[in-house]
Amino acid sequence: MTTTTLAVLVPLLPFLGAAAGLLLGRTAPGFVRPLAVLPILTALVVAAVVAVRQGGDAAVDAATELTPTGSVPIELALHIDGFAALVAVLVCMVATCVQIYSTGYLRDDPRYPSYAALVSLFTSAMLLVVYTGDLIVLLVGWEVMGICSYFLVGHYWETPEARAASIKAFLVTKLGDVPFLLGLFALATDAGSFRITKVLDTVAHGGLDHPTLIALLLLAGVAGKSAQFPLHTWLPDAMAGPTPVSALIHAATMVAAGVYFVARLLPVFEASQAAMVVLAVMAAVTMVGSGVAALAQDDIKRVLAYSTIGQLGYMTGALAVGDRGAAVFHLLSHGAFKGLLFLAAGVIIHAAGTNSLAAMSRMSHLRDRVPDAFWTMTVALLALAAIPPFSGFFSKESVLGAAEHVTTGHTEHAPGAAGWLILVAGLITALLTAAYATRLWLLAFRGRGAEAPDHGRQPRSMTVVLWVLAVPSLALGGLAYRTLPDWFDGNDLTPALTTSVIGTGVALAGGLVTYAAWRHLTALTAVTPIGAVAAHPEGDAAQVEAEAIATHAPAYGDVASAPDPADPGRLLLGPLHRHAAVGFHLDAVYQALFVRPVQAGASLVRFLDREVVDTYVRGAGALPRWLGIAVRRAQTGNVQTYVSALLAGTVVLAVAALLVASGA
């Protein structure tokens, strides 16, 4: 087969798997799991073959006109360069691990067939975004992901948290999608085409008439989809969905789509210095704010959610300094270790019966109950904290190195102010990342108190994929930074000495300070067992998580879920802790600025409709009815009455005629 044919199969296979899974979910449930795993596994193999054939050389381009429009044509087009080839492999790898993991995690869930089909459709939509060469087709995949996220985040629809989270995710991302759509149309109008290659050619020749307006409109959609400030608030709440869904959204789909889009169309944004500065400010605020918020979260999945927001900030920061190679490099390494973090967190939640780190900190020997999750999560947290030689070190340092090059004038792709902003914010975030990663590890695995319940070994389908993702988390960075430049425009991804030393130093400092704070607090606070943790039979992990989401308390046993007095985050943040724990009250701000005015407007419209419009409608019907009643009462059936009325009327008319005649 040709490379083009193979590339078409990559998004098509999971789409067909999703369609078949929906059709056979009730009639032939035995086929659901094979239909969930095999198509995406085959797509992974095909994507790897496409990547090998592409090899970082010239992009693979193919197109056929979808429909004649009379002006700007819409085409089914492929544009596969080194970025697209590698990102597609990442998407397929994480999606395959998620589907395999889900066969054990949701093995007793009656809604598993629809869940598995939606995951496959979600993956297919992301692959369409990655491979397409036409902006309208990209928009289709972009919106399908939004719909799938709505249903997947709301999988536990019986809990109010999941329902609210799914609606919030849908509305916030749609808020960004409206200006995004306008930006696409404006871009196509200036370029005369929706084809990405033609758009980039127009930009190269200075053909954009409104570069700043277009870039800012597109950035609104990117901020919503990739959970960047100020449209990031939906992502922590989206943790109400199943843990495998969280892994998929955070590691390979949805949030990665915005970063990938900017990387694909980076020359469009570079055409406007103002847009690059806005992108840098957005990335810097996102990085630092999410790092502080993560340090204050009690829910283990919300810690990882804010971590994702911060790492996406690194990626957009790399794009703000004009280095899409560093951005996609960090996207790849982050996809591996963040997928691992969420899947390992799912194992821990099942074992502990709670999402609460405070409750886990009161359980001893939890790490002995989940050895696979303990070791693999340790690897992933070291990668997250950018400790060498783990993959996160190389990709994060490539971002900081790119910012350093801008500040020293080695590149002119971005303003110097953007370089300084990303460099300083990146170093502060490195400190915060190591701090909250250390805190998570200490509270989850160094707990003291009642012994954690022993549920036996987790299903092999849930543990094997952890080790699969641990390999790139450990080895991807060291192997990739020498070979990836051939795929990424030839940009040098070798970590710079200055930023490597400073970045590693602040990361180690963040981890050590957090550990010292924890040791100090545990020495001051005697953690006494509160009740006994009741053992329970092996159960459905999804049911455990649903109960934990609904109550935010242990689903098994009697373990205190009150704040842990030995939590180092409280000591490190001080008075800032209570504000950071609620995301600096951004939801309250949006409630006051947008939600309440809209609700007030809706109440006014309802009042006008019921009390004003309906009053006129009711009046229009009542007047003829009253006239009819009056006329009906005059119809007595008495002939003498009728004759008398006729004579009286005649007299009145005669008098009126005489008066008129005399007046004339």
C-alpha positions as semicolon CSV with decimal commas, in nm:
position;residue;x (nm);y (nm);z (nm)
1;M;0,000;0,000;0,000
2;T;0,106;0,357;-0,057
3;T;0,179;0,586;0,235
4;T;-0,133;0,788;0,153
5;T;-0,357;0,480;0,168
6;L;-0,206;0,371;0,497
7;A;-0,252;0,720;0,638
8;V;-0,622;0,713;0,551
9;L;-0,657;0,388;0,747
10;V;-0,518;0,538;1,068
11;P;-0,825;0,752;1,160
12;L;-1,063;0,523;0,970
13;L;-0,993;0,206;1,171
14;P;-1,096;0,342;1,514
15;F;-1,397;0,510;1,352
16;L;-1,513;0,176;1,211
17;G;-1,443;0,014;1,547
18;A;-1,662;0,274;1,716
19;A;-1,947;0,222;1,468
20;A;-1,930;-0,156;1,501
21;G;-1,912;-0,135;1,880
22;L;-2,226;0,078;1,896
23;L;-2,415;-0,157;1,664
24;L;-2,308;-0,480;1,836
25;G;-2,292;-0,356;2,195
26;R;-2,631;-0,501;2,291
27;T;-2,676;-0,782;2,041
28;A;-2,325;-0,932;2,064
29;P;-2,153;-0,807;2,383
30;G;-1,874;-1,060;2,344
31;F;-1,737;-0,862;2,049
32;V;-1,725;-0,528;2,233
33;R;-1,378;-0,565;2,388
34;P;-1,208;-0,695;2,072
35;L;-1,373;-0,414;1,874
36;A;-1,245;-0,165;2,129
37;V;-0,882;-0,283;2,131
38;L;-0,800;-0,440;1,793
39;P;-0,887;-0,148;1,559
40;I;-0,684;0,105;1,757
41;L;-0,400;-0,144;1,802
42;T;-0,395;-0,195;1,425
43;A;-0,405;0,182;1,377
44;L;-0,099;0,209;1,604
45;V;0,094;-0,034;1,384
46;V;-0,016;0,148;1,066
47;A;0,072;0,488;1,217
48;A;0,418;0,358;1,304
49;V;0,463;0,237;0,945
50;V;0,354;0,578;0,814
51;A;0,603;0,746;1,049
52;V;0,886;0,522;0,933
53;R;0,803;0,585;0,567
54;Q;0,773;0,959;0,623
55;G;1,100;0,953;0,813
56;G;1,107;1,326;0,876
57;D;1,150;1,397;0,507
58;A;0,927;1,607;0,283
59;A;0,564;1,614;0,389
60;V;0,320;1,367;0,237
61;D;0,047;1,569;0,061
62;A;-0,266;1,442;-0,110
63;A;-0,604;1,603;-0,172
64;T;-0,936;1,556;-0,343
65;E;-1,209;1,818;-0,363
66;L;-1,492;1,733;-0,127
67;T;-1,752;1,965;-0,276
68;P;-1,747;2,264;-0,516
69;T;-1,833;2,577;-0,322
70;G;-1,802;2,836;-0,597
71;S;-1,538;3,025;-0,399
72;V;-1,307;2,873;-0,136
73;P;-1,305;2,495;-0,195
74;I;-1,327;2,234;0,083
75;E;-1,099;1,935;0,027
76;L;-1,027;1,599;0,183
77;A;-0,656;1,657;0,218
78;L;-0,363;1,493;0,394
79;H;-0,058;1,680;0,512
80;I;0,178;1,453;0,706
81;D;0,510;1,600;0,812
82;G;0,739;1,487;1,092
83;F;0,519;1,650;1,356
84;A;0,203;1,478;1,235
85;A;0,366;1,138;1,197
86;L;0,502;1,130;1,553
87;V;0,195;1,282;1,719
88;A;-0,026;1,021;1,548
89;V;0,191;0,745;1,694
90;L;0,157;0,901;2,040
91;V;-0,223;0,928;2,007
92;C;-0,258;0,567;1,896
93;M;-0,021;0,438;2,166
94;V;-0,200;0,616;2,453
95;A;-0,545;0,527;2,316
96;T;-0,444;0,161;2,287
97;C;-0,322;0,158;2,647
98;V;-0,643;0,328;2,761
99;Q;-0,863;0,077;2,581
100;I;-0,669;-0,220;2,721
101;Y;-0,672;-0,067;3,070
102;S;-1,046;-0,001;3,046
103;T;-1,125;-0,367;2,982
104;G;-1,027;-0,432;3,342
105;Y;-1,119;-0,098;3,496
106;L;-1,477;-0,101;3,368
107;R;-1,522;-0,473;3,335
108;D;-1,852;-0,474;3,526
109;D;-1,984;-0,141;3,394
110;P;-2,309;-0,192;3,200
111;R;-2,231;0,118;2,992
112;Y;-1,893;-0,012;2,879
113;P;-1,999;-0,071;2,512
114;S;-2,096;0,292;2,458
115;Y;-1,792;0,407;2,656
116;A;-1,551;0,203;2,443
117;A;-1,715;0,323;2,121
118;L;-1,688;0,687;2,230
119;V;-1,320;0,643;2,319
120;S;-1,256;0,502;1,971
121;L;-1,450;0,788;1,809
122;F;-1,259;1,037;2,025
123;T;-0,931;0,886;1,905
124;S;-1,043;0,890;1,543
125;A;-1,134;1,259;1,566
126;M;-0,792;1,347;1,711
127;L;-0,616;1,151;1,438
128;L;-0,823;1,340;1,181
129;V;-0,700;1,668;1,331
130;V;-0,340;1,544;1,318
131;Y;-0,336;1,415;0,960
132;T;-0,570;1,650;0,775
133;G;-0,443;1,919;0,543
134;D;-0,771;2,115;0,525
135;L;-0,889;2,351;0,798
136;I;-1,259;2,267;0,760
137;V;-1,192;1,895;0,796
138;L;-0,974;1,982;1,096
139;L;-1,270;2,172;1,240
140;V;-1,487;1,861;1,204
141;G;-1,244;1,655;1,411
142;W;-1,209;1,946;1,655
143;E;-1,585;1,957;1,721
144;V;-1,631;1,578;1,733
145;M;-1,377;1,570;2,013
146;G;-1,583;1,827;2,200
147;I;-1,897;1,614;2,171
148;C;-1,715;1,297;2,277
149;S;-1,562;1,471;2,578
150;Y;-1,911;1,579;2,686
151;F;-2,038;1,221;2,692
152;L;-1,721;1,067;2,837
153;V;-1,676;1,321;3,118
154;G;-2,044;1,267;3,203
155;H;-2,010;0,886;3,200
156;Y;-2,115;0,871;3,567
157;W;-2,425;1,074;3,484
158;E;-2,601;0,960;3,801
159;T;-2,367;1,185;4,004
160;P;-2,434;1,563;3,996
161;E;-2,059;1,630;3,980
162;A;-2,021;1,441;3,653
163;R;-2,327;1,606;3,498
164;A;-2,209;1,953;3,594
165;A;-1,853;1,882;3,476
166;S;-1,965;1,757;3,134
167;I;-2,184;2,063;3,077
168;K;-1,910;2,297;3,194
169;A;-1,650;2,135;2,968
170;F;-1,883;2,159;2,670
171;L;-1,984;2,522;2,728
172;V;-1,636;2,656;2,806
173;T;-1,476;2,490;2,505
174;K;-1,762;2,607;2,283
175;L;-1,705;2,959;2,413
176;G;-1,359;2,944;2,258
177;D;-1,476;2,764;1,946
178;V;-1,694;3,053;1,827
179;P;-1,404;3,299;1,773
180;F;-1,197;3,003;1,650
181;L;-1,448;2,943;1,370
182;L;-1,446;3,312;1,279
183;G;-1,067;3,306;1,272
184;L;-1,064;3,009;1,034
185;F;-1,301;3,185;0,795
186;A;-1,097;3,507;0,811
187;L;-0,778;3,311;0,747
188;A;-0,929;3,129;0,450
189;T;-1,061;3,458;0,311
190;D;-0,717;3,618;0,319
191;A;-0,544;3,306;0,186
192;G;-0,814;3,212;-0,064
193;S;-0,808;2,849;0,055
194;F;-0,865;2,622;0,351
195;R;-0,562;2,410;0,253
196;I;-0,291;2,437;0,518
197;T;-0,010;2,435;0,262
198;K;-0,167;2,724;0,069
199;V;-0,230;2,918;0,391
200;L;0,135;2,882;0,494
201;D;0,248;2,983;0,147
202;T;0,031;3,295;0,168
203;V;0,183;3,381;0,507
204;A;0,534;3,332;0,372
205;H;0,465;3,589;0,101
206;G;0,304;3,839;0,339
207;G;-0,045;3,786;0,201
208;L;-0,242;3,810;0,527
209;D;-0,433;4,135;0,555
210;H;-0,536;4,097;0,920
211;P;-0,271;3,880;1,091
212;T;-0,326;4,007;1,447
213;L;-0,705;3,972;1,437
214;I;-0,683;3,623;1,288
215;A;-0,421;3,507;1,537
216;L;-0,615;3,636;1,839
217;L;-0,940;3,475;1,721
218;L;-0,763;3,143;1,674
219;L;-0,595;3,174;2,015
220;A;-0,936;3,192;2,182
221;G;-1,021;2,847;2,048
222;V;-0,678;2,715;2,145
223;A;-0,717;2,850;2,500
224;G;-1,050;2,670;2,536
225;K;-0,944;2,339;2,388
226;S;-0,600;2,325;2,552
227;A;-0,722;2,459;2,888
228;Q;-0,510;2,773;2,895
229;F;-0,582;3,081;3,104
230;P;-0,849;3,213;3,119
231;L;-1,051;2,920;2,973
232;H;-0,883;2,645;3,175
233;T;-1,138;2,603;3,453
234;W;-1,321;2,314;3,286
235;L;-1,027;2,074;3,299
236;P;-0,998;2,015;3,678
237;D;-1,375;1,958;3,699
238;A;-1,354;1,711;3,410
239;M;-1,188;1,472;3,657
240;A;-1,540;1,359;3,743
241;G;-1,514;1,128;3,442
242;P;-1,357;0,781;3,453
243;T;-0,981;0,781;3,510
244;P;-0,899;0,622;3,170
245;V;-1,088;0,907;3,004
246;S;-0,880;1,156;3,201
247;A;-0,565;0,982;3,079
248;L;-0,682;1,001;2,718
249;I;-0,787;1,367;2,734
250;H;-0,476;1,484;2,918
251;A;-0,213;1,278;2,740
252;A;-0,307;1,252;2,375
253;T;-0,636;1,407;2,269
254;M;-0,845;1,720;2,322
255;V;-0,598;1,938;2,514
256;A;-0,311;1,838;2,284
257;A;-0,515;1,947;1,982
258;G;-0,478;2,317;2,055
259;V;-0,101;2,296;2,096
260;Y;-0,072;2,089;1,781
261;F;-0,284;2,338;1,586
262;V;-0,061;2,632;1,682
263;A;0,248;2,426;1,600
264;R;0,106;2,338;1,257
265;L;0,017;2,703;1,180
266;L;0,294;2,875;1,378
267;P;0,390;3,110;1,088
268;V;0,038;3,257;1,107
269;F;0,098;3,359;1,468
270;E;0,455;3,473;1,403
271;A;0,317;3,718;1,149
272;S;0,187;3,921;1,445
273;Q;0,425;4,029;1,722
274;A;0,127;4,128;1,936
275;A;-0,017;3,777;1,909
276;M;0,314;3,624;2,015
277;V;0,325;3,846;2,322
278;V;-0,035;3,754;2,408
279;L;0,055;3,387;2,367
280;A;0,357;3,433;2,598
281;V;0,149;3,607;2,866
282;M;-0,118;3,338;2,844
283;A;0,144;3,065;2,880
284;A;0,325;3,233;3,171
285;V;0,009;3,296;3,374
286;T;-0,111;2,943;3,302
287;M;0,217;2,784;3,411
288;V;0,263;2,964;3,740
289;G;-0,104;2,976;3,841
290;S;-0,162;2,606;3,777
291;G;0,153;2,514;3,968
292;V;0,036;2,698;4,278
293;A;-0,315;2,552;4,246
294;A;-0,181;2,196;4,210
295;L;0,009;2,234;4,537
296;A;-0,319;2,296;4,720
297;Q;-0,541;2,020;4,576
298;D;-0,655;1,724;4,784
299;D;-0,803;1,514;4,502
300;I;-0,519;1,319;4,337
301;K;-0,677;1,358;3,994
302;R;-0,717;1,733;4,034
303;V;-0,346;1,759;4,118
304;L;-0,271;1,584;3,790
305;A;-0,526;1,801;3,608
306;Y;-0,358;2,124;3,717
307;S;-0,029;1,960;3,630
308;T;-0,154;1,908;3,276
309;I;-0,256;2,273;3,252
310;G;0,095;2,376;3,357
311;Q;0,268;2,142;3,114
312;L;0,048;2,269;2,833
313;G;0,168;2,613;2,940
314;Y;0,523;2,498;2,873
315;M;0,420;2,387;2,525
316;T;0,247;2,712;2,440
317;G;0,544;2,893;2,592
318;A;0,775;2,717;2,346
319;L;0,544;2,822;2,065
320;A;0,545;3,180;2,198
321;V;0,923;3,190;2,148
322;G;0,888;3,043;1,798
323;D;1,017;2,688;1,860
324;R;0,756;2,436;1,758
325;G;1,012;2,155;1,777
326;A;1,051;2,204;2,153
327;A;0,673;2,233;2,193
328;V;0,596;1,906;2,014
329;F;0,891;1,734;2,184
330;H;0,739;1,821;2,522
331;L;0,395;1,718;2,393
332;L;0,533;1,372;2,311
333;S;0,716;1,316;2,638
334;H;0,429;1,464;2,841
335;G;0,184;1,233;2,665
336;A;0,376;0,929;2,786
337;F;0,429;1,023;3,149
338;K;0,092;1,196;3,197
339;G;-0,097;0,897;3,058
340;L;0,103;0,681;3,299
341;L;0,025;0,912;3,592
342;F;-0,350;0,897;3,538
343;L;-0,365;0,522;3,479
344;A;-0,151;0,460;3,788
345;A;-0,377;0,697;3,982
346;G;-0,673;0,482;3,880
347;V;-0,508;0,177;4,036
348;I;-0,434;0,373;4,355
349;I;-0,791;0,506;4,376
350;H;-0,926;0,153;4,345
351;A;-0,693;0,028;4,617
352;A;-0,755;0,317;4,857
353;G;-1,126;0,356;4,783
354;T;-1,090;0,732;4,763
355;N;-0,950;1,015;4,552
356;S;-0,845;1,208;4,861
357;L;-0,474;1,246;4,931
358;A;-0,559;1,335;5,292
359;A;-0,728;0,997;5,332
360;M;-0,441;0,815;5,161
361;S;-0,194;0,982;5,396
362;R;-0,372;0,801;5,681
363;M;-0,319;0,460;5,519
364;S;0,003;0,272;5,577
365;H;0,146;0,018;5,332
366;L;-0,061;0,148;5,039
367;R;0,245;0,124;4,815
368;D;0,281;-0,244;4,910
369;R;-0,075;-0,307;4,791
370;V;-0,006;-0,156;4,447
371;P;0,362;-0,217;4,368
372;D;0,319;-0,172;3,992
373;A;0,148;0,163;4,037
374;F;0,404;0,270;4,298
375;W;0,713;0,210;4,085
376;T;0,568;0,334;3,757
377;M;0,415;0,643;3,916
378;T;0,751;0,719;4,077
379;V;0,910;0,711;3,731
380;A;0,634;0,934;3,590
381;L;0,660;1,186;3,874
382;L;1,037;1,210;3,825
383;A;0,973;1,275;3,455
384;L;0,711;1,535;3,545
385;A;0,953;1,708;3,781
386;A;1,214;1,714;3,500
387;I;1,477;1,523;3,693
388;P;1,751;1,385;3,466
389;P;1,772;1,139;3,295
390;F;1,393;1,105;3,267
391;S;1,216;1,221;2,954
392;G;1,058;1,530;3,106
393;F;1,403;1,676;3,175
394;F;1,505;1,682;2,810
395;S;1,176;1,812;2,673
396;K;1,127;2,076;2,942
397;E;1,486;2,196;2,912
398;S;1,440;2,226;2,536
399;V;1,157;2,472;2,609
400;L;1,367;2,671;2,854
401;G;1,661;2,662;2,610
402;A;1,440;2,801;2,333
403;A;1,335;3,087;2,562
404;E;1,699;3,151;2,649
405;H;1,790;3,176;2,280
406;V;1,528;3,448;2,236
407;T;1,650;3,645;2,536
408;T;2,011;3,633;2,412
409;G;1,917;3,734;2,058
410;H;2,012;3,403;1,894
411;T;1,671;3,391;1,724
412;E;1,433;3,660;1,604
413;H;1,118;3,450;1,576
414;A;0,968;3,617;1,885
415;P;1,000;3,941;2,084
416;G;1,267;3,946;2,353
417;A;1,002;4,024;2,615
418;A;0,827;3,697;2,533
419;G;1,154;3,509;2,581
420;W;1,220;3,660;2,925
421;L;0,859;3,600;3,032
422;I;0,867;3,232;2,936
423;L;1,211;3,175;3,084
424;V;1,128;3,324;3,426
425;A;0,782;3,165;3,441
426;G;0,927;2,831;3,329
427;L;1,185;2,829;3,608
428;I;0,927;2,922;3,872
429;T;0,699;2,648;3,739
430;A;0,984;2,396;3,753
431;L;1,014;2,471;4,126
432;L;0,639;2,437;4,180
433;T;0,613;2,121;3,969
434;A;0,877;1,940;4,172
435;A;0,706;2,058;4,490
436;Y;0,359;1,925;4,409
437;A;0,499;1,605;4,255
438;T;0,692;1,538;4,577
439;R;0,386;1,620;4,786
440;L;0,168;1,379;4,587
441;W;0,424;1,099;4,624
442;L;0,466;1,153;5,000
443;L;0,094;1,172;5,081
444;A;0,000;0,875;4,861
445;F;0,285;0,636;4,942
446;R;0,428;0,742;5,279
447;G;0,104;0,742;5,474
448;R;0,083;0,657;5,842
449;G;-0,212;0,516;6,029
450;A;-0,448;0,228;5,967
451;E;-0,323;-0,034;5,727
452;A;-0,456;-0,001;5,375
453;P;-0,703;-0,272;5,268
454;D;-0,565;-0,560;5,067
455;H;-0,776;-0,624;4,756
456;G;-0,535;-0,860;4,590
457;R;-0,357;-0,798;4,263
458;Q;-0,511;-0,566;4,011
459;P;-0,622;-0,709;3,675
460;R;-0,323;-0,767;3,449
461;S;-0,480;-0,547;3,181
462;M;-0,448;-0,253;3,422
463;T;-0,087;-0,316;3,528
464;V;0,081;-0,418;3,203
465;V;0,005;-0,088;3,031
466;L;0,169;0,098;3,321
467;W;0,503;-0,062;3,239
468;V;0,449;-0,003;2,867
469;L;0,415;0,372;2,928
470;A;0,701;0,371;3,182
471;V;0,949;0,288;2,905
472;P;0,909;0,614;2,705
473;S;0,876;0,808;3,031
474;L;1,223;0,687;3,123
475;A;1,398;0,660;2,789
476;L;1,224;0,888;2,537
477;G;1,411;1,205;2,626
478;G;1,764;1,068;2,618
479;L;1,712;0,887;2,289
480;A;1,491;1,140;2,117
481;Y;1,668;1,473;2,151
482;R;1,942;1,353;1,916
483;T;1,711;1,206;1,650
484;L;1,402;1,430;1,665
485;P;1,565;1,738;1,506
486;D;1,550;1,554;1,174
487;W;1,173;1,539;1,218
488;F;1,131;1,890;1,360
489;D;1,265;2,131;1,101
490;G;1,622;2,050;1,200
491;N;1,597;2,254;1,522
492;D;1,856;2,168;1,786
493;L;1,683;2,017;2,090
494;T;1,998;1,965;2,296
495;P;1,944;2,109;2,645
496;A;2,133;2,433;2,704
497;L;2,390;2,417;2,985
498;T;2,270;2,727;3,170
499;T;1,900;2,644;3,176
500;S;1,974;2,276;3,248
501;V;2,175;2,360;3,558
502;I;1,933;2,627;3,683
503;G;1,621;2,427;3,593
504;T;1,744;2,109;3,758
505;G;1,861;2,309;4,059
506;V;1,526;2,474;4,121
507;A;1,346;2,140;4,068
508;L;1,565;1,968;4,324
509;A;1,516;2,261;4,560
510;G;1,138;2,237;4,523
511;G;1,140;1,865;4,599
512;L;1,378;1,894;4,894
513;V;1,192;2,185;5,053
514;T;0,864;1,995;5,024
515;Y;1,018;1,685;5,177
516;A;1,167;1,890;5,461
517;A;0,828;2,052;5,528
518;W;0,663;1,710;5,535
519;R;0,922;1,571;5,777
520;H;0,880;1,873;6,001
521;L;0,501;1,843;6,009
522;T;0,500;1,467;6,066
523;A;0,736;1,516;6,356
524;L;0,499;1,771;6,509
525;T;0,180;1,577;6,437
526;A;0,111;1,229;6,562
527;V;-0,112;1,057;6,306
528;T;-0,338;0,821;6,495
529;P;-0,547;0,555;6,322
530;I;-0,910;0,667;6,296
531;G;-1,125;0,359;6,279
532;A;-1,026;0,054;6,086
533;V;-1,004;0,021;5,713
534;A;-1,245;-0,254;5,623
535;A;-1,131;-0,509;5,371
536;H;-1,369;-0,564;5,086
537;P;-1,389;-0,808;4,800
538;E;-1,242;-0,732;4,461
539;G;-1,484;-0,491;4,299
540;D;-1,532;-0,284;3,991
541;A;-1,282;0,001;3,987
542;A;-1,527;0,223;3,801
543;Q;-1,790;0,177;4,073
544;V;-1,533;0,262;4,340
545;E;-1,443;0,580;4,152
546;A;-1,806;0,676;4,097
547;E;-1,873;0,646;4,471
548;A;-1,559;0,843;4,553
549;I;-1,665;1,118;4,312
550;A;-2,015;1,131;4,455
551;T;-1,905;1,158;4,818
552;H;-1,540;1,266;4,797
553;A;-1,491;1,024;5,084
554;P;-1,358;0,669;5,110
555;A;-1,581;0,425;4,933
556;Y;-1,455;0,147;5,163
557;G;-1,371;0,151;5,529
558;D;-1,375;0,429;5,786
559;V;-1,079;0,652;5,707
560;A;-1,079;1,021;5,793
561;S;-1,099;1,250;5,493
562;A;-1,039;1,569;5,692
563;P;-0,740;1,784;5,592
564;D;-0,409;1,622;5,676
565;P;-0,218;1,832;5,932
566;A;0,105;1,694;5,784
567;D;0,024;1,823;5,435
568;P;0,332;2,023;5,325
569;G;0,124;2,221;5,077
570;R;-0,050;2,405;5,360
571;L;0,279;2,505;5,516
572;L;0,441;2,611;5,189
573;L;0,148;2,817;5,061
574;G;0,036;2,963;5,393
575;P;-0,260;3,204;5,354
576;L;-0,257;3,149;4,978
577;H;-0,360;2,785;5,024
578;R;-0,735;2,838;5,059
579;H;-0,745;3,058;4,749
580;A;-0,533;2,819;4,543
581;A;-0,746;2,522;4,646
582;V;-1,047;2,674;4,466
583;G;-0,854;2,787;4,160
584;F;-0,818;3,147;4,280
585;H;-1,197;3,190;4,265
586;L;-1,207;3,213;3,885
587;D;-1,528;3,012;3,879
588;A;-1,685;3,266;4,115
589;V;-1,566;3,548;3,890
590;Y;-1,718;3,382;3,584
591;Q;-2,034;3,317;3,783
592;A;-2,063;3,688;3,860
593;L;-1,958;3,818;3,518
594;F;-2,130;3,572;3,286
595;V;-2,352;3,311;3,449
596;R;-2,563;3,540;3,669
597;P;-2,617;3,808;3,399
598;V;-2,725;3,539;3,154
599;Q;-2,957;3,387;3,412
600;A;-3,096;3,735;3,491
601;G;-3,150;3,798;3,121
602;A;-3,324;3,464;3,086
603;S;-3,548;3,548;3,383
604;L;-3,634;3,884;3,224
605;V;-3,722;3,720;2,894
606;R;-3,937;3,465;3,075
607;F;-4,116;3,747;3,263
608;L;-4,178;3,943;2,943
609;D;-4,302;3,633;2,768
610;R;-4,538;3,528;3,044
611;E;-4,655;3,861;3,184
612;V;-4,646;4,093;2,880
613;V;-4,670;3,892;2,559
614;D;-4,906;3,633;2,706
615;T;-5,120;3,915;2,853
616;Y;-5,174;4,070;2,509
617;V;-5,248;3,730;2,360
618;R;-5,496;3,648;2,634
619;G;-5,651;3,997;2,598
620;A;-5,691;3,952;2,222
621;G;-5,891;3,640;2,288
622;A;-6,089;3,777;2,584
623;L;-6,232;4,089;2,407
624;P;-6,425;3,900;2,135
625;R;-6,541;3,656;2,400
626;W;-6,686;3,938;2,613
627;L;-6,852;4,096;2,307
628;G;-7,002;3,761;2,224
629;I;-7,140;3,730;2,576
630;A;-7,299;4,077;2,553
631;V;-7,459;4,006;2,216
632;R;-7,582;3,667;2,330
633;R;-7,762;3,822;2,626
634;A;-7,943;4,060;2,389
635;Q;-8,092;3,765;2,201
636;T;-8,394;3,700;2,425
637;G;-8,628;3,546;2,161
638;N;-8,906;3,803;2,238
639;V;-9,047;3,949;1,911
640;Q;-9,187;4,259;2,083
641;T;-8,842;4,339;2,221
642;Y;-8,688;4,306;1,875
643;V;-8,958;4,536;1,717
644;S;-8,914;4,794;1,994
645;A;-8,536;4,795;1,941
646;L;-8,589;4,830;1,566
647;L;-8,822;5,128;1,609
648;A;-8,588;5,291;1,859
649;G;-8,301;5,249;1,621
650;T;-8,503;5,399;1,338
651;V;-8,590;5,702;1,548
652;V;-8,226;5,751;1,647
653;L;-8,113;5,732;1,284
654;A;-8,387;5,978;1,174
655;V;-8,291;6,230;1,441
656;A;-7,924;6,194;1,350
657;A;-8,006;6,254;0,980
658;L;-8,207;6,570;1,062
659;L;-7,928;6,707;1,277
660;V;-7,675;6,649;1,004
661;A;-7,900;6,809;0,740
662;S;-7,968;7,117;0,954
663;G;-7,602;7,160;1,026
664;A;-7,513;7,148;0,656
